[in-house]
């Protein structure tokens, strides 16, 4: 299996050494209104998103009205919808006549624009206008479709919510056999926005993915409130972050309640950038901003009384005290000077240097 450890979406390089790439999933939050969709593109850009993502589905091509009506009682987020699952999807459909209009709007705003297609026609219609594809968690076992999207030779963001490891491996293999540009995203597909969902995010799956696929670009598709899971994912190596985005959480619609708004999105990005600075290289060194404290906080071997040149050093004449100039004898070196004659006179409290024992 071969996959790229660095990919490019438009002109943005994404890999383990790059800042996190933030995808604002507008999904159905446009409420079926073109002007709202345009406004959300600009709001996402102003809030620090790197990309806006829509969802290209047609109700008849994603859900069975009969199937959901005969499924029995459900306790998921869909159980709270005021209308049937089919009708809710029908009203949330993306108007495909907007494709070029919104692609152009995103270009004007200076933000990447792509989508999650949910049928073959969607892939064909949007392909020339986008730099990447997203595959939703629900399609992870639709291997034929994964291969079809992979054949477009554009980066694929693969969400892996509600799946077993063998299903993830099957999907990754299907994609990478054709297309090496993949982002593997941990996800939990409970969309209720409840705090108890933190118990199920399982960010350590990112560690599992990193072991199974060394160097593969990882990500998080998330629906929890706040920034905790995002910060944790970035710390664990995720470099693509996707969350839903809305202008107002109080609007009616299937996704508004658990979406980020411009204020919370901007704060999430700002906190994430701080974290990225804090993560560092992993190489343990004296950092540039602490070089002075090496002197101020470390201890040097200092004399407890005035000493004349020629004095033989005894244990009782020495103490370990701050500061520690760079040419000082350090505590771990003290035993090496016991019994030696110091050739330089010292005042009480002065530090001892290595060349104090050489004749001048």
C-alpha positions as a LaTeX table, in Angstrom:
\begin{tabular}{lrrr}
\hline
Residue & $x$ (\AA) & $y$ (\AA) & $z$ (\AA) \\
\hline
Unk1 & 0.00 & 0.00 & 0.00 \\
Unk2 & 1.29 & 3.43 & $-0.94$ \\
Unk3 & $-0.01$ & 6.79 & 0.26 \\
Unk4 & 1.43 & 10.27 & 0.31 \\
Unk5 & 2.60 & 11.72 & 3.61 \\
Unk6 & 2.08 & 15.23 & 2.25 \\
Unk7 & $-0.79$ & 16.44 & 0.10 \\
Unk8 & $-1.76$ & 19.76 & $-1.44$ \\
Unk9 & $-5.24$ & 21.26 & $-1.55$ \\
Unk10 & $-5.07$ & 24.19 & $-3.93$ \\
Unk11 & $-1.78$ & 25.76 & $-2.86$ \\
Unk12 & $-1.94$ & 24.60 & 0.75 \\
Unk13 & 0.46 & 21.84 & 1.78 \\
Unk14 & $-0.87$ & 19.53 & 4.49 \\
Unk15 & 1.33 & 17.15 & 6.46 \\
Unk16 & 2.49 & 16.49 & 10.00 \\
Unk17 & 4.69 & 19.59 & 9.96 \\
Unk18 & 2.01 & 21.98 & 8.73 \\
Unk19 & $-0.58$ & 23.94 & 10.70 \\
Unk20 & $-3.99$ & 22.28 & 10.98 \\
Unk21 & $-6.28$ & 22.75 & 7.98 \\
Unk22 & $-9.75$ & 23.80 & 9.14 \\
Unk23 & $-12.82$ & 22.80 & 7.14 \\
Unk24 & $-16.08$ & 24.61 & 7.92 \\
Unk25 & $-18.84$ & 22.16 & 7.06 \\
Unk26 & $-21.78$ & 24.34 & 6.03 \\
Unk27 & $-23.73$ & 21.20 & 5.12 \\
Unk28 & $-27.44$ & 22.09 & 5.21 \\
Unk29 & $-26.98$ & 25.27 & 7.23 \\
Unk30 & $-27.61$ & 27.34 & 4.10 \\
Unk31 & $-31.33$ & 26.62 & 4.76 \\
Unk32 & $-31.94$ & 26.29 & 1.04 \\
Unk33 & $-31.08$ & 29.93 & 0.42 \\
Unk34 & $-28.31$ & 30.97 & $-1.96$ \\
Unk35 & $-27.61$ & 34.30 & $-0.26$ \\
Unk36 & $-27.24$ & 32.50 & 3.07 \\
Unk37 & $-24.80$ & 30.04 & 1.50 \\
Unk38 & $-22.73$ & 32.93 & 0.17 \\
Unk39 & $-22.79$ & 34.72 & 3.51 \\
Unk40 & $-21.58$ & 31.57 & 5.29 \\
Unk41 & $-18.62$ & 31.31 & 2.92 \\
Unk42 & $-17.48$ & 34.80 & 3.86 \\
Unk43 & $-18.17$ & 34.30 & 7.56 \\
Unk44 & $-16.13$ & 31.10 & 7.54 \\
Unk45 & $-13.22$ & 32.87 & 5.89 \\
Unk46 & $-13.38$ & 35.74 & 8.40 \\
Unk47 & $-13.48$ & 33.22 & 11.25 \\
Unk48 & $-10.23$ & 31.54 & 10.17 \\
Unk49 & $-11.44$ & 28.54 & 8.17 \\
Unk50 & $-9.23$ & 27.25 & 5.37 \\
Unk51 & $-12.09$ & 25.65 & 3.47 \\
Unk52 & $-15.86$ & 25.55 & 3.25 \\
Unk53 & $-17.56$ & 22.26 & 2.55 \\
Unk54 & $-21.08$ & 21.55 & 1.39 \\
Unk55 & $-22.93$ & 18.25 & 1.12 \\
Unk56 & $-24.18$ & 17.23 & $-2.30$ \\
Unk57 & $-27.10$ & 14.92 & $-1.67$ \\
Unk58 & $-30.54$ & 14.42 & $-3.14$ \\
Unk59 & $-33.05$ & 12.84 & $-0.78$ \\
Unk60 & $-34.00$ & 10.12 & $-3.27$ \\
Unk61 & $-30.33$ & 9.14 & $-3.65$ \\
Unk62 & $-29.39$ & 8.98 & 0.03 \\
Unk63 & $-32.39$ & 7.74 & 2.05 \\
Unk64 & $-35.34$ & 5.43 & 1.64 \\
Unk65 & $-38.54$ & 7.03 & 2.84 \\
Unk66 & $-40.12$ & 3.60 & 3.23 \\
Unk67 & $-37.06$ & 2.27 & 4.99 \\
Unk68 & $-37.00$ & 4.93 & 7.69 \\
Unk69 & $-40.75$ & 4.82 & 8.24 \\
Unk70 & $-40.53$ & 1.07 & 8.86 \\
Unk71 & $-37.31$ & 1.10 & 10.87 \\
Unk72 & $-38.96$ & 1.33 & 14.27 \\
Unk73 & $-38.36$ & 3.74 & 17.12 \\
Unk74 & $-34.99$ & 5.50 & 17.14 \\
Unk75 & $-33.20$ & 7.47 & 19.86 \\
Unk76 & $-30.64$ & 9.25 & 17.67 \\
Unk77 & $-30.60$ & 12.95 & 16.80 \\
Unk78 & $-33.02$ & 12.18 & 13.97 \\
Unk79 & $-35.69$ & 11.24 & 16.51 \\
Unk80 & $-35.87$ & 14.92 & 17.47 \\
Unk81 & $-36.65$ & 16.10 & 13.96 \\
Unk82 & $-40.14$ & 17.50 & 13.51 \\
Unk83 & $-40.49$ & 15.99 & 10.05 \\
Unk84 & $-39.73$ & 12.61 & 8.58 \\
Unk85 & $-36.14$ & 11.75 & 7.75 \\
Unk86 & $-36.93$ & 11.83 & 4.05 \\
Unk87 & $-38.66$ & 15.20 & 4.22 \\
Unk88 & $-35.85$ & 16.68 & 6.30 \\
Unk89 & $-33.29$ & 15.56 & 3.74 \\
Unk90 & $-35.52$ & 16.78 & 0.93 \\
Unk91 & $-35.67$ & 20.28 & 2.37 \\
Unk92 & $-31.92$ & 20.28 & 3.05 \\
Unk93 & $-30.89$ & 19.32 & $-0.47$ \\
Unk94 & $-28.11$ & 21.32 & $-2.05$ \\
Unk95 & $-29.32$ & 23.10 & $-5.17$ \\
Unk96 & $-26.83$ & 21.93 & $-7.76$ \\
Unk97 & $-27.44$ & 24.99 & $-9.89$ \\
Unk98 & $-25.37$ & 26.75 & $-7.20$ \\
Unk99 & $-22.22$ & 24.76 & $-7.98$ \\
Unk100 & $-20.43$ & 27.33 & $-10.10$ \\
Unk101 & $-21.89$ & 30.28 & $-8.24$ \\
Unk102 & $-20.58$ & 29.16 & $-4.86$ \\
Unk103 & $-17.25$ & 28.00 & $-6.27$ \\
Unk104 & $-16.81$ & 31.51 & $-7.66$ \\
Unk105 & $-17.90$ & 33.06 & $-4.37$ \\
Unk106 & $-15.35$ & 31.00 & $-2.46$ \\
Unk107 & $-12.64$ & 32.05 & $-4.89$ \\
Unk108 & $-13.52$ & 35.69 & $-4.30$ \\
Unk109 & $-13.43$ & 35.13 & $-0.54$ \\
Unk110 & $-10.04$ & 33.40 & $-0.80$ \\
Unk111 & $-11.17$ & 30.11 & 0.73 \\
Unk112 & $-11.10$ & 26.54 & $-0.59$ \\
Unk113 & $-14.41$ & 25.05 & $-1.67$ \\
Unk114 & $-15.32$ & 21.39 & $-1.82$ \\
Unk115 & $-18.04$ & 18.95 & $-0.91$ \\
Unk116 & $-19.07$ & 15.49 & 0.21 \\
Unk117 & $-20.86$ & 13.88 & $-2.74$ \\
Unk118 & $-23.50$ & 11.26 & $-2.01$ \\
Unk119 & $-24.20$ & 9.96 & $-5.52$ \\
Unk120 & $-22.33$ & 9.46 & $-8.78$ \\
Unk121 & $-23.97$ & 12.41 & $-10.50$ \\
Unk122 & $-22.79$ & 14.72 & $-7.72$ \\
Unk123 & $-19.20$ & 13.61 & $-8.29$ \\
Unk124 & $-19.46$ & 14.29 & $-12.01$ \\
Unk125 & $-21.13$ & 17.67 & $-11.64$ \\
Unk126 & $-18.78$ & 19.14 & $-9.06$ \\
Unk127 & $-15.47$ & 17.54 & $-10.02$ \\
Unk128 & $-14.09$ & 20.37 & $-12.15$ \\
Unk129 & $-14.89$ & 23.00 & $-9.51$ \\
Unk130 & $-13.26$ & 21.54 & $-6.39$ \\
Unk131 & $-9.74$ & 20.63 & $-5.24$ \\
Unk132 & $-10.72$ & 17.75 & $-2.91$ \\
Unk133 & $-13.53$ & 15.38 & $-1.93$ \\
Unk134 & $-14.89$ & 14.42 & 1.48 \\
Unk135 & $-16.39$ & 10.98 & 2.10 \\
Unk136 & $-18.91$ & 10.89 & 4.93 \\
Unk137 & $-18.73$ & 8.13 & 7.53 \\
Unk138 & $-21.97$ & 6.58 & 6.33 \\
Unk139 & $-20.41$ & 5.65 & 3.00 \\
Unk140 & $-17.33$ & 3.92 & 4.36 \\
Unk141 & $-18.61$ & 0.50 & 3.25 \\
Unk142 & $-19.72$ & 1.68 & $-0.21$ \\
Unk143 & $-16.47$ & 0.44 & $-1.72$ \\
Unk144 & $-17.58$ & 0.82 & $-5.33$ \\
Unk145 & $-18.32$ & 4.50 & $-4.74$ \\
Unk146 & $-15.04$ & 5.04 & $-2.87$ \\
Unk147 & $-13.15$ & 3.74 & $-5.86$ \\
Unk148 & $-15.13$ & 5.95 & $-8.20$ \\
Unk149 & $-14.30$ & 9.07 & $-6.20$ \\
Unk150 & $-10.67$ & 7.97 & $-5.84$ \\
Unk151 & $-10.48$ & 7.77 & $-9.61$ \\
Unk152 & $-10.84$ & 11.54 & $-9.80$ \\
Unk153 & $-7.28$ & 11.76 & $-8.45$ \\
Unk154 & $-7.99$ & 14.50 & $-5.95$ \\
Unk155 & $-7.27$ & 14.41 & $-2.21$ \\
Unk156 & $-9.91$ & 12.46 & $-0.30$ \\
Unk157 & $-10.87$ & 13.18 & 3.29 \\
Unk158 & $-12.27$ & 9.91 & 4.66 \\
Unk159 & $-14.38$ & 10.08 & 7.83 \\
Unk160 & $-14.47$ & 6.85 & 9.83 \\
Unk161 & $-17.30$ & 7.30 & 12.33 \\
Unk162 & $-19.37$ & 4.29 & 13.45 \\
Unk163 & $-16.98$ & 1.78 & 11.91 \\
Unk164 & $-14.78$ & $-1.14$ & 12.89 \\
Unk165 & $-11.08$ & $-1.22$ & 12.15 \\
Unk166 & $-11.49$ & $-3.80$ & 9.39 \\
Unk167 & $-13.98$ & $-1.52$ & 7.66 \\
Unk168 & $-11.52$ & 1.36 & 7.86 \\
Unk169 & $-8.79$ & $-0.84$ & 6.40 \\
Unk170 & $-11.09$ & $-1.96$ & 3.60 \\
Unk171 & $-11.94$ & 1.64 & 2.72 \\
Unk172 & $-8.36$ & 2.86 & 2.92 \\
Unk173 & $-7.21$ & 0.00 & 0.71 \\
Unk174 & $-9.94$ & 0.73 & $-1.84$ \\
Unk175 & $-8.91$ & 4.38 & $-2.06$ \\
Unk176 & $-5.12$ & 4.09 & $-1.92$ \\
Unk177 & $-5.02$ & 1.37 & $-4.56$ \\
Unk178 & $-6.14$ & 4.10 & $-6.94$ \\
Unk179 & $-5.26$ & 7.39 & $-5.24$ \\
Unk180 & $-2.43$ & 8.00 & $-2.72$ \\
Unk181 & $-3.79$ & 11.36 & $-1.49$ \\
Unk182 & $-5.86$ & 10.46 & 1.56 \\
Unk183 & $-6.64$ & 12.02 & 4.94 \\
Unk184 & $-7.86$ & 9.50 & 7.51 \\
Unk185 & $-10.26$ & 11.16 & 9.95 \\
Unk186 & $-11.44$ & 9.88 & 13.31 \\
Unk187 & $-15.10$ & 10.69 & 13.87 \\
Unk188 & $-18.02$ & 9.94 & 16.16 \\
Unk189 & $-21.35$ & 10.10 & 14.38 \\
Unk190 & $-23.60$ & 10.97 & 17.28 \\
Unk191 & $-24.90$ & 14.42 & 16.32 \\
Unk192 & $-26.90$ & 15.22 & 19.45 \\
Unk193 & $-24.31$ & 17.66 & 20.81 \\
Unk194 & $-24.68$ & 16.13 & 24.27 \\
Unk195 & $-21.77$ & 16.45 & 26.70 \\
Unk196 & $-21.78$ & 12.71 & 27.28 \\
Unk197 & $-20.51$ & 12.32 & 23.72 \\
Unk198 & $-17.04$ & 13.21 & 24.98 \\
Unk199 & $-16.98$ & 9.68 & 26.39 \\
Unk200 & $-17.09$ & 8.29 & 22.88 \\
Unk201 & $-14.81$ & 10.53 & 20.83 \\
Unk202 & $-11.90$ & 8.12 & 21.40 \\
Unk203 & $-9.12$ & 10.38 & 20.19 \\
Unk204 & $-6.60$ & 7.63 & 20.90 \\
Unk205 & $-7.82$ & 6.00 & 17.69 \\
Unk206 & $-5.55$ & 8.56 & 16.05 \\
Unk207 & $-2.64$ & 6.75 & 17.72 \\
Unk208 & $-3.94$ & 3.48 & 16.33 \\
Unk209 & $-4.16$ & 4.95 & 12.86 \\
Unk210 & $-0.63$ & 6.36 & 13.15 \\
Unk211 & 0.69 & 2.91 & 14.01 \\
Unk212 & $-1.31$ & 1.14 & 11.32 \\
Unk213 & $-0.51$ & 3.76 & 8.67 \\
Unk214 & 2.81 & 5.45 & 9.57 \\
Unk215 & 3.02 & 8.94 & 8.14 \\
Unk216 & $-0.53$ & 9.01 & 6.79 \\
Unk217 & $-2.21$ & 12.40 & 7.22 \\
Unk218 & $-4.76$ & 12.22 & 10.02 \\
Unk219 & $-7.75$ & 14.34 & 10.86 \\
Unk220 & $-10.83$ & 14.75 & 13.03 \\
Unk221 & $-14.42$ & 15.25 & 11.97 \\
Unk222 & $-16.15$ & 16.41 & 15.13 \\
Unk223 & $-19.57$ & 17.40 & 16.45 \\
Unk224 & $-18.92$ & 18.05 & 20.14 \\
Unk225 & $-19.26$ & 21.53 & 21.67 \\
Unk226 & $-16.19$ & 23.61 & 22.45 \\
Unk227 & $-12.57$ & 23.05 & 21.53 \\
Unk228 & $-11.42$ & 20.16 & 23.73 \\
Unk229 & $-11.51$ & 17.40 & 21.15 \\
Unk230 & $-9.95$ & 19.58 & 18.47 \\
Unk231 & $-7.01$ & 20.55 & 20.66 \\
Unk232 & $-6.54$ & 16.95 & 21.73 \\
Unk233 & $-6.63$ & 15.73 & 18.14 \\
Unk234 & $-4.04$ & 18.25 & 17.01 \\
Unk235 & $-1.78$ & 17.24 & 19.88 \\
Unk236 & $-2.13$ & 13.62 & 18.72 \\
Unk237 & $-1.16$ & 14.46 & 15.15 \\
Unk238 & $-4.39$ & 15.43 & 13.36 \\
Unk239 & $-3.76$ & 18.04 & 10.68 \\
Unk240 & $-7.25$ & 18.34 & 9.16 \\
Unk241 & $-10.13$ & 19.47 & 11.36 \\
Unk242 & $-13.76$ & 19.50 & 10.24 \\
Unk243 & $-16.68$ & 20.93 & 12.20 \\
Unk244 & $-20.10$ & 22.19 & 11.20 \\
Unk245 & $-20.47$ & 25.94 & 10.76 \\
Unk246 & $-23.49$ & 28.22 & 11.08 \\
Unk247 & $-24.18$ & 31.91 & 11.44 \\
Unk248 & $-26.65$ & 31.31 & 14.28 \\
Unk249 & $-27.10$ & 28.23 & 16.46 \\
Unk250 & $-30.70$ & 29.18 & 17.21 \\
Unk251 & $-31.92$ & 28.67 & 13.67 \\
Unk252 & $-34.15$ & 25.71 & 12.91 \\
Unk253 & $-32.62$ & 22.89 & 10.90 \\
Unk254 & $-30.90$ & 19.53 & 11.44 \\
Unk255 & $-27.35$ & 20.84 & 11.95 \\
Unk256 & $-27.52$ & 24.32 & 13.48 \\
Unk257 & $-27.65$ & 23.30 & 17.14 \\
Unk258 & $-24.32$ & 21.45 & 17.23 \\
Unk259 & $-22.48$ & 23.70 & 14.75 \\
Unk260 & $-19.78$ & 26.22 & 15.53 \\
Unk261 & $-20.63$ & 29.87 & 14.97 \\
Unk262 & $-18.24$ & 32.63 & 13.83 \\
Unk263 & $-17.27$ & 33.53 & 17.40 \\
Unk264 & $-16.61$ & 30.00 & 18.63 \\
Unk265 & $-14.91$ & 29.04 & 15.36 \\
Unk266 & $-12.47$ & 31.91 & 15.57 \\
Unk267 & $-11.68$ & 31.06 & 19.17 \\
Unk268 & $-11.12$ & 27.41 & 18.22 \\
Unk269 & $-8.66$ & 28.38 & 15.50 \\
Unk270 & $-6.83$ & 30.83 & 17.76 \\
Unk271 & $-6.45$ & 28.27 & 20.55 \\
Unk272 & $-5.31$ & 25.69 & 18.01 \\
Unk273 & $-2.63$ & 27.99 & 16.60 \\
Unk274 & $-1.36$ & 28.56 & 20.15 \\
Unk275 & $-1.22$ & 24.81 & 20.66 \\
Unk276 & 0.68 & 24.31 & 17.42 \\
Unk277 & 3.33 & 26.75 & 18.59 \\
Unk278 & 3.46 & 24.95 & 21.93 \\
Unk279 & 3.81 & 21.44 & 20.48 \\
Unk280 & 7.27 & 22.15 & 19.07 \\
Unk281 & 9.68 & 19.77 & 17.37 \\
Unk282 & 10.00 & 17.11 & 20.05 \\
Unk283 & 13.78 & 17.63 & 20.22 \\
Unk284 & 14.80 & 18.42 & 23.79 \\
Unk285 & 17.09 & 21.44 & 23.84 \\
Unk286 & 17.64 & 24.61 & 25.83 \\
Unk287 & 15.20 & 26.88 & 24.06 \\
Unk288 & 16.20 & 30.32 & 22.86 \\
Unk289 & 13.99 & 32.10 & 25.40 \\
Unk290 & 15.42 & 30.17 & 28.37 \\
Unk291 & 19.14 & 30.44 & 27.69 \\
Unk292 & 19.46 & 33.13 & 30.36 \\
Unk293 & 17.68 & 31.01 & 32.95 \\
Unk294 & 20.28 & 28.29 & 32.50 \\
Unk295 & 22.61 & 30.69 & 34.27 \\
Unk296 & 20.09 & 32.13 & 36.71 \\
Unk297 & 18.49 & 28.91 & 37.93 \\
Unk298 & 21.29 & 26.37 & 37.88 \\
Unk299 & 23.77 & 25.97 & 40.71 \\
Unk300 & 27.52 & 26.40 & 40.58 \\
Unk301 & 30.17 & 25.19 & 43.02 \\
Unk302 & 31.01 & 28.23 & 45.18 \\
Unk303 & 33.37 & 28.74 & 48.10 \\
Unk304 & 32.05 & 29.14 & 51.65 \\
Unk305 & 35.02 & 31.24 & 52.82 \\
Unk306 & 37.85 & 33.34 & 51.44 \\
Unk307 & 40.53 & 31.15 & 49.89 \\
Unk308 & 44.14 & 31.94 & 49.10 \\
Unk309 & 45.88 & 30.64 & 46.01 \\
Unk310 & 47.52 & 27.30 & 46.84 \\
Unk311 & 44.76 & 26.15 & 49.20 \\
Unk312 & 43.86 & 22.48 & 48.96 \\
Unk313 & 40.12 & 22.17 & 48.38 \\
Unk314 & 38.10 & 20.36 & 51.05 \\
Unk315 & 34.42 & 19.42 & 51.06 \\
Unk316 & 33.63 & 21.94 & 53.82 \\
Unk317 & 34.89 & 24.82 & 51.66 \\
Unk318 & 32.27 & 24.28 & 48.97 \\
Unk319 & 28.56 & 24.87 & 48.49 \\
Unk320 & 26.18 & 24.65 & 45.55 \\
Unk321 & 24.45 & 27.98 & 44.88 \\
Unk322 & 22.89 & 29.96 & 42.07 \\
Unk323 & 23.74 & 31.47 & 39.59 \\
Unk324 & 25.89 & 29.24 & 37.38 \\
Unk325 & 27.99 & 31.06 & 34.75 \\
Unk326 & 28.79 & 28.98 & 31.68 \\
Unk327 & 32.41 & 28.42 & 32.77 \\
Unk328 & 31.52 & 27.27 & 36.28 \\
Unk329 & 32.24 & 23.94 & 37.92 \\
Unk330 & 28.81 & 22.29 & 38.28 \\
Unk331 & 27.64 & 20.17 & 41.24 \\
Unk332 & 28.08 & 16.88 & 39.36 \\
Unk333 & 31.76 & 17.85 & 38.83 \\
Unk334 & 32.48 & 18.77 & 42.44 \\
Unk335 & 34.05 & 15.48 & 43.51 \\
Unk336 & 36.73 & 15.90 & 40.85 \\
Unk337 & 38.18 & 19.03 & 42.52 \\
Unk338 & 38.25 & 17.79 & 46.13 \\
Unk339 & 41.89 & 17.47 & 47.19 \\
Unk340 & 43.22 & 19.70 & 44.45 \\
Unk341 & 45.07 & 22.98 & 45.03 \\
Unk342 & 43.32 & 26.06 & 43.74 \\
Unk343 & 45.78 & 28.40 & 42.05 \\
Unk344 & 43.56 & 31.52 & 42.18 \\
Unk345 & 42.46 & 33.36 & 45.33 \\
Unk346 & 38.68 & 33.44 & 45.89 \\
Unk347 & 36.32 & 35.59 & 47.89 \\
Unk348 & 33.55 & 33.94 & 49.88 \\
Unk349 & 30.62 & 33.23 & 47.54 \\
Unk350 & 32.69 & 33.27 & 44.36 \\
Unk351 & 32.35 & 30.38 & 41.93 \\
Unk352 & 35.09 & 27.98 & 40.91 \\
Unk353 & 36.18 & 27.56 & 37.31 \\
Unk354 & 37.96 & 24.63 & 35.72 \\
Unk355 & 40.99 & 26.77 & 34.88 \\
Unk356 & 41.34 & 27.92 & 38.52 \\
Unk357 & 43.47 & 24.85 & 39.00 \\
Unk358 & 45.93 & 25.65 & 36.24 \\
Unk359 & 49.11 & 27.61 & 36.94 \\
Unk360 & 49.16 & 31.08 & 35.39 \\
\hline
\end{tabular}
